[in-house]
Amino acid sequence: MAPPKRDFGSEARWWTSLPGGAVECGLCPRRCRVSDGEYGFCRARVNRGGRFFSEVWGRPAAVHIDPIEKKPFNWYMPGSRVFSIGTFGCNLGCVFCQNHELSRAEAGASATLEEASPAAVVSSAIAAGCPAIAFTYNEPTVFAEYAIEMAKLARQRGLATLLVSNGYISDEAAAEFYPLISAANIDIKGDDAFYRRMCGGELSPVLAACRRLLSHGSHLEVTNLVLPGENDDPGQVALWLEVLAAELGVEVPLHFSASFAAYHYYGRPTPRATLERMAGQAAARGFKRVALGNVF
Ligand code: SF4
């Protein structure tokens, strides 16, 4: 059953009360402490009177039908067109965000959007003839409550469920969300130093999320957005590939994707030769399925 409608969304999961009307969010490793009237870092969750609400529940900011290869998935349901949905908000602060209009939208932006219940979304996907629904565009972790309801209904009605995510999620939330996911593409951005310097996060929760997806039997692909001069050093890449091989195995498909200047990042576009060199390094390390992305 859908939670009751409110003018600021639906009550959130995974939070605890703190003294003085504040709350602590347990949805992602950031574990924001949020005072009454304030938003969490992701701008999707808000404290109203000492209770915590998801402002993005039932309020999609983007809905499209896309080729599954655009997510990207190259080794799952190839050739399919998938019903893709996202909201506002993100729980990482990547300075190079390629999608900041959605991820860093103003707090409160969701309140202006039309509502769409999980049942309505799943019915729309089926009516459109899509075999899968994808949680994508912004970071699905921040709309986990909404995605979980959509995923349950989608699976009941025979649809596959796809997750395109940064994997920055708490273990308690992933324990409920990830068993409902058929296939995931997780963005692994670089080594831990890169996460801390460029994203305001850390690598270890992302690897834990990937391991959990594999443990549930989900199909997993990994995408690495390549920023020239930031995460493409051959020695750094070799170490990063060792971590991936040890943590996830060399069967996991890898995508090396070109970046362009966006948000607070003003670097040059990634040369194709850089992507090809990194793909060659991955192949030499034993990774069997390697793809290039955003190359034209
Ligand atoms: S989900 Fe949002 S509010 Fe919760 S800890 Fe993460 S960034 Fe903060």
Boltz pocket constraint, residues with backbone or C-beta under 6 A from the ligand:
constraints:
  - pocket:
      binder: B
      contacts: [[A, 25], [A, 26], [A, 27], [A, 28], [A, 29], [A, 30], [A, 31], [A, 32], [A, 39], [A, 40], [A, 41], [A, 42], [A, 43], [A, 44], [A, 45], [A, 90], [A, 91], [A, 141], [A, 142]]
      max_distance: 6.0
